Amino acid sequence: MPIIINLDVMMAKRKMSLNELSEKVGITLSNLSILKTGKAKAIRFSTLESICEVLDCQPGDLLEFHNKE
């Protein structure tokens, strides 16, 4: 998939565990894990907003596009 999820990078920079982020964002650990591993097919803007608030980052810090050329 050409969209790369850098959630693990931002979590490491903020020294935050998956469990802690899950609690603060209010989504299940399994859904957050699916997102972190890049297996998610979609993300709600409200979820993206919550993650950005908790990690104090921009959506572009979490999402990256790589063209398949």
N, CA, C, O and CB atoms as a CASP TS submission, in Angstrom:
PFRMAT TS
TARGET T0000
AUTHOR 0000-0000-0000
METHOD Language model
MODEL 1
PARENT N/A
ATOM      1  N   MET     1       0.846  -1.182   0.000  1.00  0.00           N
ATOM      2  CA  MET     1       0.000   0.000   0.000  1.00  0.00           C
ATOM      3  C   MET     1       0.891   1.245   0.000  1.00  0.00           C
ATOM      4  O   MET     1       1.870   1.301   0.745  1.00  0.00           O
ATOM      5  CB  MET     1      -0.962  -0.002   1.228  1.00  0.00           C
ATOM      6  N   PRO     2       0.567   2.234  -0.819  1.00  0.00           N
ATOM      7  CA  PRO     2       1.424   3.421  -0.920  1.00  0.00           C
ATOM      8  C   PRO     2       1.337   4.375   0.278  1.00  0.00           C
ATOM      9  O   PRO     2       2.149   5.294   0.387  1.00  0.00           O
ATOM     10  CB  PRO     2       1.072   4.174  -2.162  1.00  0.00           C
ATOM     11  N   ILE     3       0.369   4.174   1.176  1.00  0.00           N
ATOM     12  CA  ILE     3       0.270   5.010   2.374  1.00  0.00           C
ATOM     13  C   ILE     3       0.992   4.295   3.514  1.00  0.00           C
ATOM     14  O   ILE     3       0.655   3.166   3.870  1.00  0.00           O
ATOM     15  CB  ILE     3      -1.231   5.300   2.750  1.00  0.00           C
ATOM     16  N   ILE     4       1.979   4.966   4.072  1.00  0.00           N
ATOM     17  CA  ILE     4       2.764   4.421   5.183  1.00  0.00           C
ATOM     18  C   ILE     4       2.297   5.084   6.475  1.00  0.00           C
ATOM     19  O   ILE     4       2.155   6.305   6.538  1.00  0.00           O
ATOM     20  CB  ILE     4       4.302   4.646   4.962  1.00  0.00           C
ATOM     21  N   ILE     5       2.058   4.268   7.509  1.00  0.00           N
ATOM     22  CA  ILE     5       1.635   4.768   8.816  1.00  0.00           C
ATOM     23  C   ILE     5       2.866   4.827   9.721  1.00  0.00           C
ATOM     24  O   ILE     5       3.509   3.807   9.972  1.00  0.00           O
ATOM     25  CB  ILE     5       0.510   3.858   9.443  1.00  0.00           C
ATOM     26  N   ASN     6       3.185   6.015  10.202  1.00  0.00           N
ATOM     27  CA  ASN     6       4.358   6.214  11.072  1.00  0.00           C
ATOM     28  C   ASN     6       3.962   6.370  12.537  1.00  0.00           C
ATOM     29  O   ASN     6       4.603   7.106  13.288  1.00  0.00           O
ATOM     30  CB  ASN     6       5.149   7.444  10.622  1.00  0.00           C
ATOM     31  N   LEU     7       2.907   5.676  12.932  1.00  0.00           N
ATOM     32  CA  LEU     7       2.421   5.789  14.303  1.00  0.00           C
ATOM     33  C   LEU     7       3.473   5.318  15.303  1.00  0.00           C
ATOM     34  O   LEU     7       3.656   5.940  16.350  1.00  0.00           O
ATOM     35  CB  LEU     7       1.134   4.984  14.476  1.00  0.00           C
ATOM     36  N   ASP     8       4.157   4.234  14.992  1.00  0.00           N
ATOM     37  CA  ASP     8       5.176   3.713  15.913  1.00  0.00           C
ATOM     38  C   ASP     8       6.321   4.701  16.108  1.00  0.00           C
ATOM     39  O   ASP     8       6.901   4.772  17.191  1.00  0.00           O
ATOM     40  CB  ASP     8       5.725   2.384  15.396  1.00  0.00           C
ATOM     41  N   VAL     9       6.647   5.462  15.065  1.00  0.00           N
ATOM     42  CA  VAL     9       7.717   6.463  15.161  1.00  0.00           C
ATOM     43  C   VAL     9       7.309   7.578  16.122  1.00  0.00           C
ATOM     44  O   VAL     9       8.085   7.979  16.989  1.00  0.00           O
ATOM     45  CB  VAL     9       8.047   7.052  13.762  1.00  0.00           C
ATOM     46  N   MET    10       6.077   8.072  15.957  1.00  0.00           N
ATOM     47  CA  MET    10       5.606   9.158  16.831  1.00  0.00           C
ATOM     48  C   MET    10       5.445   8.678  18.263  1.00  0.00           C
ATOM     49  O   MET    10       5.737   9.421  19.201  1.00  0.00           O
ATOM     50  CB  MET    10       4.276   9.722  16.321  1.00  0.00           C
ATOM     51  N   MET    11       4.986   7.451  18.443  1.00  0.00           N
ATOM     52  CA  MET    11       4.849   6.913  19.794  1.00  0.00           C
ATOM     53  C   MET    11       6.217   6.802  20.464  1.00  0.00           C
ATOM     54  O   MET    11       6.349   7.101  21.651  1.00  0.00           O
ATOM     55  CB  MET    11       4.155   5.536  19.760  1.00  0.00           C
ATOM     56  N   ALA    12       7.221   6.382  19.725  1.00  0.00           N
ATOM     57  CA  ALA    12       8.574   6.278  20.279  1.00  0.00           C
ATOM     58  C   ALA    12       9.104   7.658  20.655  1.00  0.00           C
ATOM     59  O   ALA    12       9.723   7.819  21.707  1.00  0.00           O
ATOM     60  CB  ALA    12       9.523   5.598  19.268  1.00  0.00           C
ATOM     61  N   LYS    13       8.866   8.652  19.804  1.00  0.00           N
ATOM     62  CA  LYS    13       9.330  10.012  20.099  1.00  0.00           C
ATOM     63  C   LYS    13       8.685  10.559  21.362  1.00  0.00           C
ATOM     64  O   LYS    13       9.309  11.310  22.111  1.00  0.00           O
ATOM     65  CB  LYS    13       9.036  10.941  18.925  1.00  0.00           C
ATOM     66  N   ARG    14       7.432  10.179  21.596  1.00  0.00           N
ATOM     67  CA  ARG    14       6.699  10.658  22.777  1.00  0.00           C
ATOM     68  C   ARG    14       6.830   9.705  23.958  1.00  0.00           C
ATOM     69  O   ARG    14       6.274   9.951  25.028  1.00  0.00           O
ATOM     70  CB  ARG    14       5.225  10.850  22.438  1.00  0.00           C
ATOM     71  N   LYS    15       7.580   8.601  23.756  1.00  0.00           N
ATOM     72  CA  LYS    15       7.773   7.586  24.802  1.00  0.00           C
ATOM     73  C   LYS    15       6.427   7.097  25.349  1.00  0.00           C
ATOM     74  O   LYS    15       6.212   7.045  26.559  1.00  0.00           O
ATOM     75  CB  LYS    15       8.636   8.155  25.952  1.00  0.00           C
ATOM     76  N   MET    16       5.532   6.743  24.426  1.00  0.00           N
ATOM     77  CA  MET    16       4.194   6.314  24.795  1.00  0.00           C
ATOM     78  C   MET    16       3.957   4.891  24.299  1.00  0.00           C
ATOM     79  O   MET    16       4.296   4.551  23.166  1.00  0.00           O
ATOM     80  CB  MET    16       3.131   7.278  24.223  1.00  0.00           C
ATOM     81  N   SER    17       3.379   4.078  25.151  1.00  0.00           N
ATOM     82  CA  SER    17       3.084   2.692  24.784  1.00  0.00           C
ATOM     83  C   SER    17       1.761   2.614  24.025  1.00  0.00           C
ATOM     84  O   SER    17       0.961   3.550  24.041  1.00  0.00           O
ATOM     85  CB  SER    17       3.036   1.795  26.041  1.00  0.00           C
ATOM     86  N   LEU    18       1.550   1.485  23.367  1.00  0.00           N
ATOM     87  CA  LEU    18       0.308   1.255  22.644  1.00  0.00           C
ATOM     88  C   LEU    18      -0.875   1.253  23.611  1.00  0.00           C
ATOM     89  O   LEU    18      -1.942   1.781  23.297  1.00  0.00           O
ATOM     90  CB  LEU    18       0.373  -0.073  21.868  1.00  0.00           C
ATOM     91  N   ASN    19      -0.682   0.661  24.783  1.00  0.00           N
ATOM     92  CA  ASN    19      -1.743   0.633  25.794  1.00  0.00           C
ATOM     93  C   ASN    19      -2.116   2.042  26.249  1.00  0.00           C
ATOM     94  O   ASN    19      -3.296   2.376  26.353  1.00  0.00           O
ATOM     95  CB  ASN    19      -1.307  -0.206  26.998  1.00  0.00           C
ATOM     96  N   GLU    20      -1.114   2.855  26.517  1.00  0.00           N
ATOM     97  CA  GLU    20      -1.354   4.226  26.979  1.00  0.00           C
ATOM     98  C   GLU    20      -2.074   5.042  25.909  1.00  0.00           C
ATOM     99  O   GLU    20      -3.022   5.767  26.211  1.00  0.00           O
ATOM    100  CB  GLU    20      -0.026   4.907  27.359  1.00  0.00           C
ATOM    101  N   LEU    21      -1.624   4.924  24.659  1.00  0.00           N
ATOM    102  CA  LEU    21      -2.257   5.661  23.572  1.00  0.00           C
ATOM    103  C   LEU    21      -3.693   5.187  23.378  1.00  0.00           C
ATOM    104  O   LEU    21      -4.587   6.001  23.147  1.00  0.00           O
ATOM    105  CB  LEU    21      -1.456   5.497  22.267  1.00  0.00           C
ATOM    106  N   SER    22      -3.919   3.896  23.468  1.00  0.00           N
ATOM    107  CA  SER    22      -5.256   3.332  23.327  1.00  0.00           C
ATOM    108  C   SER    22      -6.213   3.922  24.359  1.00  0.00           C
ATOM    109  O   SER    22      -7.335   4.303  24.027  1.00  0.00           O
ATOM    110  CB  SER    22      -5.209   1.809  23.463  1.00  0.00           C
ATOM    111  N   GLU    23      -5.766   3.995  25.606  1.00  0.00           N
ATOM    112  CA  GLU    23      -6.589   4.561  26.679  1.00  0.00           C
ATOM    113  C   GLU    23      -6.881   6.037  26.452  1.00  0.00           C
ATOM    114  O   GLU    23      -8.018   6.481  26.615  1.00  0.00           O
ATOM    115  CB  GLU    23      -5.900   4.376  28.023  1.00  0.00           C
ATOM    116  N   LYS    24      -5.859   6.796  26.077  1.00  0.00           N
ATOM    117  CA  LYS    24      -6.017   8.239  25.914  1.00  0.00           C
ATOM    118  C   LYS    24      -6.850   8.612  24.688  1.00  0.00           C
ATOM    119  O   LYS    24      -7.575   9.606  24.707  1.00  0.00           O
ATOM    120  CB  LYS    24      -4.661   8.891  25.819  1.00  0.00           C
ATOM    121  N   VAL    25      -6.746   7.816  23.626  1.00  0.00           N
ATOM    122  CA  VAL    25      -7.491   8.100  22.395  1.00  0.00           C
ATOM    123  C   VAL    25      -8.911   7.554  22.491  1.00  0.00           C
ATOM    124  O   VAL    25      -9.837   8.113  21.903  1.00  0.00           O
ATOM    125  CB  VAL    25      -6.771   7.496  21.173  1.00  0.00           C
ATOM    126  N   GLY    26      -9.080   6.465  23.230  1.00  0.00           N
ATOM    127  CA  GLY    26     -10.401   5.880  23.395  1.00  0.00           C
ATOM    128  C   GLY    26     -10.771   4.895  22.301  1.00  0.00           C
ATOM    129  O   GLY    26     -11.948   4.749  21.972  1.00  0.00           O
ATOM    130  N   ILE    27      -9.781   4.216  21.733  1.00  0.00           N
ATOM    131  CA  ILE    27     -10.060   3.139  20.790  1.00  0.00           C
ATOM    132  C   ILE    27      -9.423   1.857  21.317  1.00  0.00           C
ATOM    133  O   ILE    27      -8.502   1.892  22.134  1.00  0.00           O
ATOM    134  CB  ILE    27      -9.527   3.484  19.361  1.00  0.00           C
ATOM    135  N   THR    28      -9.928   0.739  20.839  1.00  0.00           N
ATOM    136  CA  THR    28      -9.440  -0.536  21.362  1.00  0.00           C
ATOM    137  C   THR    28      -7.984  -0.764  20.974  1.00  0.00           C
ATOM    138  O   THR    28      -7.489  -0.240  19.976  1.00  0.00           O
ATOM    139  CB  THR    28     -10.309  -1.691  20.852  1.00  0.00           C
ATOM    140  N   LEU    29      -7.337  -1.546  21.780  1.00  0.00           N
ATOM    141  CA  LEU    29      -5.941  -1.897  21.532  1.00  0.00           C
ATOM    142  C   LEU    29      -5.802  -2.630  20.204  1.00  0.00           C
ATOM    143  O   LEU    29      -4.840  -2.406  19.469  1.00  0.00           O
ATOM    144  CB  LEU    29      -5.391  -2.761  22.677  1.00  0.00           C
ATOM    145  N   SER    30      -6.749  -3.496  19.894  1.00  0.00           N
ATOM    146  CA  SER    30      -6.671  -4.247  18.633  1.00  0.00           C
ATOM    147  C   SER    30      -6.826  -3.327  17.423  1.00  0.00           C
ATOM    148  O   SER    30      -6.112  -3.498  16.434  1.00  0.00           O
ATOM    149  CB  SER    30      -7.749  -5.339  18.598  1.00  0.00           C
ATOM    150  N   ASN    31      -7.736  -2.358  17.475  1.00  0.00           N
ATOM    151  CA  ASN    31      -7.894  -1.426  16.357  1.00  0.00           C
ATOM    152  C   ASN    31      -6.669  -0.535  16.197  1.00  0.00           C
ATOM    153  O   ASN    31      -6.258  -0.235  15.076  1.00  0.00           O
ATOM    154  CB  ASN    31      -9.139  -0.566  16.557  1.00  0.00           C
ATOM    155  N   LEU    32      -6.094  -0.118  17.300  1.00  0.00           N
ATOM    156  CA  LEU    32      -4.885   0.705  17.244  1.00  0.00           C
ATOM    157  C   LEU    32      -3.721  -0.106  16.688  1.00  0.00           C
ATOM    158  O   LEU    32      -2.898   0.414  15.934  1.00  0.00           O
ATOM    159  CB  LEU    32      -4.535   1.257  18.643  1.00  0.00           C
ATOM    160  N   SER    33      -3.655  -1.364  17.056  1.00  0.00           N
ATOM    161  CA  SER    33      -2.603  -2.241  16.544  1.00  0.00           C
ATOM    162  C   SER    33      -2.742  -2.446  15.035  1.00  0.00           C
ATOM    163  O   SER    33      -1.742  -2.456  14.317  1.00  0.00           O
ATOM    164  CB  SER    33      -2.642  -3.596  17.266  1.00  0.00           C
ATOM    165  N   ILE    34      -3.966  -2.607  14.555  1.00  0.00           N
ATOM    166  CA  ILE    34      -4.218  -2.748  13.113  1.00  0.00           C
ATOM    167  C   ILE    34      -3.755  -1.498  12.380  1.00  0.00           C
ATOM    168  O   ILE    34      -3.146  -1.582  11.314  1.00  0.00           O
ATOM    169  CB  ILE    34      -5.722  -3.008  12.835  1.00  0.00           C
ATOM    170  N   LEU    35      -4.046  -0.352  12.953  1.00  0.00           N
ATOM    171  CA  LEU    35      -3.614   0.915  12.346  1.00  0.00           C
ATOM    172  C   LEU    35      -2.091   1.020  12.350  1.00  0.00           C
ATOM    173  O   LEU    35      -1.490   1.400  11.345  1.00  0.00           O
ATOM    174  CB  LEU    35      -4.233   2.119  13.097  1.00  0.00           C
ATOM    175  N   LYS    36      -1.472   0.686  13.470  1.00  0.00           N
ATOM    176  CA  LYS    36      -0.020   0.799  13.624  1.00  0.00           C
ATOM    177  C   LYS    36       0.734  -0.092  12.634  1.00  0.00           C
ATOM    178  O   LYS    36       1.786   0.293  12.125  1.00  0.00           O
ATOM    179  CB  LYS    36       0.384   0.440  15.049  1.00  0.00           C
ATOM    180  N   THR    37       0.200  -1.266  12.368  1.00  0.00           N
ATOM    181  CA  THR    37       0.876  -2.192  11.464  1.00  0.00           C
ATOM    182  C   THR    37       0.574  -1.923   9.997  1.00  0.00           C
ATOM    183  O   THR    37       1.102  -2.605   9.118  1.00  0.00           O
ATOM    184  CB  THR    37       0.490  -3.600  11.801  1.00  0.00           C
ATOM    185  N   GLY    38      -0.272  -0.935   9.727  1.00  0.00           N
ATOM    186  CA  GLY    38      -0.583  -0.578   8.347  1.00  0.00           C
ATOM    187  C   GLY    38      -1.611  -1.474   7.694  1.00  0.00           C
ATOM    188  O   GLY    38      -1.767  -1.446   6.473  1.00  0.00           O
ATOM    189  N   LYS    39      -2.316  -2.271   8.481  1.00  0.00           N
ATOM    190  CA  LYS    39      -3.313  -3.189   7.934  1.00  0.00           C
ATOM    191  C   LYS    39      -4.709  -2.569   7.846  1.00  0.00           C
ATOM    192  O   LYS    39      -5.626  -3.182   7.300  1.00  0.00           O
ATOM    193  CB  LYS    39      -3.370  -4.439   8.778  1.00  0.00           C
ATOM    194  N   ALA    40      -4.870  -1.367   8.375  1.00  0.00           N
ATOM    195  CA  ALA    40      -6.170  -0.691   8.335  1.00  0.00           C
ATOM    196  C   ALA    40      -6.472  -0.225   6.919  1.00  0.00           C
ATOM    197  O   ALA    40      -5.581   0.221   6.197  1.00  0.00           O
ATOM    198  CB  ALA    40      -6.198   0.506   9.312  1.00  0.00           C
ATOM    199  N   LYS    41      -7.730  -0.332   6.533  1.00  0.00           N
ATOM    200  CA  LYS    41      -8.168   0.120   5.214  1.00  0.00           C
ATOM    201  C   LYS    41      -8.617   1.582   5.251  1.00  0.00           C
ATOM    202  O   LYS    41      -8.666   2.242   4.214  1.00  0.00           O
ATOM    203  CB  LYS    41      -9.309  -0.768   4.700  1.00  0.00           C
ATOM    204  N   ALA    42      -8.943   2.085   6.440  1.00  0.00           N
ATOM    205  CA  ALA    42      -9.437   3.459   6.571  1.00  0.00           C
ATOM    206  C   ALA    42      -9.220   3.931   8.000  1.00  0.00           C
ATOM    207  O   ALA    42      -8.983   3.135   8.908  1.00  0.00           O
ATOM    208  CB  ALA    42     -10.942   3.556   6.183  1.00  0.00           C
ATOM    209  N   ILE    43      -9.308   5.241   8.177  1.00  0.00           N
ATOM    210  CA  ILE    43      -9.258   5.839   9.515  1.00  0.00           C
ATOM    211  C   ILE    43     -10.235   7.003   9.535  1.00  0.00           C
ATOM    212  O   ILE    43     -10.284   7.794   8.593  1.00  0.00           O
ATOM    213  CB  ILE    43      -7.801   6.311   9.891  1.00  0.00           C
ATOM    214  N   ARG    44     -10.991   7.106  10.580  1.00  0.00           N
ATOM    215  CA  ARG    44     -11.928   8.224  10.736  1.00  0.00           C
ATOM    216  C   ARG    44     -11.131   9.486  11.057  1.00  0.00           C
ATOM    217  O   ARG    44     -10.120   9.441  11.759  1.00  0.00           O
ATOM    218  CB  ARG    44     -12.987   7.930  11.858  1.00  0.00           C
ATOM    219  N   PHE    45     -11.608  10.603  10.530  1.00  0.00           N
ATOM    220  CA  PHE    45     -10.943  11.860  10.839  1.00  0.00           C
ATOM    221  C   PHE    45     -10.986  12.149  12.337  1.00  0.00           C
ATOM    222  O   PHE    45     -10.043  12.729  12.876  1.00  0.00           O
ATOM    223  CB  PHE    45     -11.589  13.005  10.060  1.00  0.00           C
ATOM    224  N   SER    46     -12.051  11.761  13.012  1.00  0.00           N
ATOM    225  CA  SER    46     -12.149  11.989  14.459  1.00  0.00           C
ATOM    226  C   SER    46     -11.081  11.186  15.205  1.00  0.00           C
ATOM    227  O   SER    46     -10.523  11.663  16.193  1.00  0.00           O
ATOM    228  CB  SER    46     -13.559  11.610  14.973  1.00  0.00           C
ATOM    229  N   THR    47     -10.796   9.970  14.736  1.00  0.00           N
ATOM    230  CA  THR    47      -9.748   9.152  15.350  1.00  0.00           C
ATOM    231  C   THR    47      -8.378   9.757  15.075  1.00  0.00           C
ATOM    232  O   THR    47      -7.538   9.838  15.970  1.00  0.00           O
ATOM    233  CB  THR    47      -9.807   7.704  14.826  1.00  0.00           C
ATOM    234  N   LEU    48      -8.158  10.179  13.840  1.00  0.00           N
ATOM    235  CA  LEU    48      -6.891  10.818  13.478  1.00  0.00           C
ATOM    236  C   LEU    48      -6.685  12.079  14.306  1.00  0.00           C
ATOM    237  O   LEU    48      -5.581  12.342  14.782  1.00  0.00           O
ATOM    238  CB  LEU    48      -6.858  11.154  11.972  1.00  0.00           C
ATOM    239  N   GLU    49      -7.746  12.855  14.475  1.00  0.00           N
ATOM    240  CA  GLU    49      -7.671  14.074  15.286  1.00  0.00           C
ATOM    241  C   GLU    49      -7.292  13.752  16.729  1.00  0.00           C
ATOM    242  O   GLU    49      -6.438  14.420  17.312  1.00  0.00           O
ATOM    243  CB  GLU    49      -9.010  14.823  15.249  1.00  0.00           C
ATOM    244  N   SER    50      -7.923  12.737  17.303  1.00  0.00           N
ATOM    245  CA  SER    50      -7.621  12.345  18.688  1.00  0.00           C
ATOM    246  C   SER    50      -6.181  11.887  18.846  1.00  0.00           C
ATOM    247  O   SER    50      -5.512  12.252  19.813  1.00  0.00           O
ATOM    248  CB  SER    50      -8.561  11.236  19.141  1.00  0.00           C
ATOM    249  N   ILE    51      -5.699  11.085  17.896  1.00  0.00           N
ATOM    250  CA  ILE    51      -4.316  10.611  17.950  1.00  0.00           C
ATOM    251  C   ILE    51      -3.359  11.793  17.868  1.00  0.00           C
ATOM    252  O   ILE    51      -2.378  11.856  18.609  1.00  0.00           O
ATOM    253  CB  ILE    51      -4.034   9.606  16.807  1.00  0.00           C
ATOM    254  N   CYS    52      -3.644  12.734  16.963  1.00  0.00           N
ATOM    255  CA  CYS    52      -2.788  13.916  16.822  1.00  0.00           C
ATOM    256  C   CYS    52      -2.785  14.764  18.089  1.00  0.00           C
ATOM    257  O   CYS    52      -1.748  15.301  18.479  1.00  0.00           O
ATOM    258  CB  CYS    52      -3.245  14.762  15.636  1.00  0.00           C
ATOM    259  N   GLU    53      -3.951  14.884  18.733  1.00  0.00           N
ATOM    260  CA  GLU    53      -4.023  15.650  19.992  1.00  0.00           C
ATOM    261  C   GLU    53      -3.177  14.994  21.074  1.00  0.00           C
ATOM    262  O   GLU    53      -2.404  15.664  21.759  1.00  0.00           O
ATOM    263  CB  GLU    53      -5.486  15.773  20.472  1.00  0.00           C
ATOM    264  N   VAL    54      -3.325  13.686  21.225  1.00  0.00           N
ATOM    265  CA  VAL    54      -2.609  12.963  22.277  1.00  0.00           C
ATOM    266  C   VAL    54      -1.104  12.968  22.021  1.00  0.00           C
ATOM    267  O   VAL    54      -0.320  13.156  22.951  1.00  0.00           O
ATOM    268  CB  VAL    54      -3.120  11.521  22.376  1.00  0.00           C
ATOM    269  N   LEU    55      -0.696  12.764  20.773  1.00  0.00           N
ATOM    270  CA  LEU    55       0.733  12.710  20.444  1.00  0.00           C
ATOM    271  C   LEU    55       1.321  14.084  20.129  1.00  0.00           C
ATOM    272  O   LEU    55       2.520  14.205  19.878  1.00  0.00           O
ATOM    273  CB  LEU    55       0.953  11.786  19.264  1.00  0.00           C
ATOM    274  N   ASP    56       0.479  15.119  20.141  1.00  0.00           N
ATOM    275  CA  ASP    56       0.906  16.494  19.847  1.00  0.00           C
ATOM    276  C   ASP    56       1.671  16.535  18.524  1.00  0.00           C
ATOM    277  O   ASP    56       2.834  16.933  18.467  1.00  0.00           O
ATOM    278  CB  ASP    56       1.788  17.056  20.998  1.00  0.00           C
ATOM    279  N   CYS    57       0.977  16.110  17.458  1.00  0.00           N
ATOM    280  CA  CYS    57       1.596  16.067  16.142  1.00  0.00           C
ATOM    281  C   CYS    57       0.581  16.446  15.066  1.00  0.00           C
ATOM    282  O   CYS    57      -0.587  16.691  15.366  1.00  0.00           O
ATOM    283  CB  CYS    57       2.177  14.671  15.866  1.00  0.00           C
ATOM    284  N   GLN    58       1.023  16.491  13.838  1.00  0.00           N
ATOM    285  CA  GLN    58       0.183  16.781  12.689  1.00  0.00           C
ATOM    286  C   GLN    58      -0.124  15.476  11.951  1.00  0.00           C
ATOM    287  O   GLN    58       0.639  14.516  12.059  1.00  0.00           O
ATOM    288  CB  GLN    58       0.872  17.807  11.744  1.00  0.00           C
ATOM    289  N   PRO    59      -1.244  15.426  11.194  1.00  0.00           N
ATOM    290  CA  PRO    59      -1.541  14.218  10.427  1.00  0.00           C
ATOM    291  C   PRO    59      -0.396  13.799   9.502  1.00  0.00           C
ATOM    292  O   PRO    59      -0.172  12.606   9.293  1.00  0.00           O
ATOM    293  CB  PRO    59      -2.792  14.432   9.611  1.00  0.00           C
ATOM    294  N   GLY    60       0.318  14.760   8.957  1.00  0.00           N
ATOM    295  CA  GLY    60       1.455  14.457   8.090  1.00  0.00           C
ATOM    296  C   GLY    60       2.615  13.797   8.808  1.00  0.00           C
ATOM    297  O   GLY    60       3.479  13.191   8.174  1.00  0.00           O
ATOM    298  N   ASP    61       2.638  13.912  10.139  1.00  0.00           N
ATOM    299  CA  ASP    61       3.660  13.214  10.921  1.00  0.00           C
ATOM    300  C   ASP    61       3.345  11.720  11.004  1.00  0.00           C
ATOM    301  O   ASP    61       4.240  10.901  11.211  1.00  0.00           O
ATOM    302  CB  ASP    61       3.763  13.819  12.338  1.00  0.00           C
ATOM    303  N   LEU    62       2.073  11.374  10.842  1.00  0.00           N
ATOM    304  CA  LEU    62       1.625   9.987  10.979  1.00  0.00           C
ATOM    305  C   LEU    62       1.456   9.280   9.647  1.00  0.00           C
ATOM    306  O   LEU    62       1.650   8.068   9.556  1.00  0.00           O
ATOM    307  CB  LEU    62       0.329   9.944  11.728  1.00  0.00           C
ATOM    308  N   LEU    63       1.095  10.029   8.613  1.00  0.00           N
ATOM    309  CA  LEU    63       0.793   9.439   7.312  1.00  0.00           C
ATOM    310  C   LEU    63       1.794   9.906   6.266  1.00  0.00           C
ATOM    311  O   LEU    63       2.145  11.085   6.204  1.00  0.00           O
ATOM    312  CB  LEU    63      -0.632   9.794   6.877  1.00  0.00           C
ATOM    313  N   GLU    64       2.242   8.977   5.456  1.00  0.00           N
ATOM    314  CA  GLU    64       3.235   9.282   4.414  1.00  0.00           C
ATOM    315  C   GLU    64       2.836   8.548   3.142  1.00  0.00           C
ATOM    316  O   GLU    64       2.389   7.402   3.201  1.00  0.00           O
ATOM    317  CB  GLU    64       4.685   8.875   4.864  1.00  0.00           C
ATOM    318  N   PHE    65       2.993   9.196   1.996  1.00  0.00           N
ATOM    319  CA  PHE    65       2.656   8.587   0.714  1.00  0.00           C
ATOM    320  C   PHE    65       3.916   8.215  -0.036  1.00  0.00           C
ATOM    321  O   PHE    65       4.815   9.038  -0.210  1.00  0.00           O
ATOM    322  CB  PHE    65       1.794   9.531  -0.129  1.00  0.00           C
ATOM    323  N   HIS    66       3.979   6.960  -0.481  1.00  0.00           N
ATOM    324  CA  HIS    66       5.093   6.488  -1.308  1.00  0.00           C
ATOM    325  C   HIS    66       4.522   5.992  -2.621  1.00  0.00           C
ATOM    326  O   HIS    66       3.736   5.045  -2.644  1.00  0.00           O
ATOM    327  CB  HIS    66       5.912   5.361  -0.588  1.00  0.00           C
ATOM    328  N   ASN    67       4.910   6.621  -3.699  1.00  0.00           N
ATOM    329  CA  ASN    67       4.455   6.235  -5.020  1.00  0.00           C
ATOM    330  C   ASN    67       5.155   4.952  -5.448  1.00  0.00           C
ATOM    331  O   ASN    67       6.353   4.784  -5.220  1.00  0.00           O
ATOM    332  CB  ASN    67       4.709   7.363  -6.036  1.00  0.00           C
ATOM    333  N   LYS    68       4.409   4.057  -6.064  1.00  0.00           N
ATOM    334  CA  LYS    68       4.965   2.771  -6.508  1.00  0.00           C
ATOM    335  C   LYS    68       5.596   2.911  -7.889  1.00  0.00           C
ATOM    336  O   LYS    68       5.028   2.442  -8.875  1.00  0.00           O
ATOM    337  CB  LYS    68       3.869   1.682  -6.532  1.00  0.00           C
ATOM    338  N   GLU    69       6.717   3.524  -7.972  1.00  0.00           N
ATOM    339  CA  GLU    69       7.421   3.659  -9.258  1.00  0.00           C
ATOM    340  C   GLU    69       8.756   2.969  -9.202  1.00  0.00           C
ATOM    341  O   GLU    69       9.494   2.972 -10.186  1.00  0.00           O
ATOM    342  CB  GLU    69       7.612   5.131  -9.631  1.00  0.00           C
TER
END
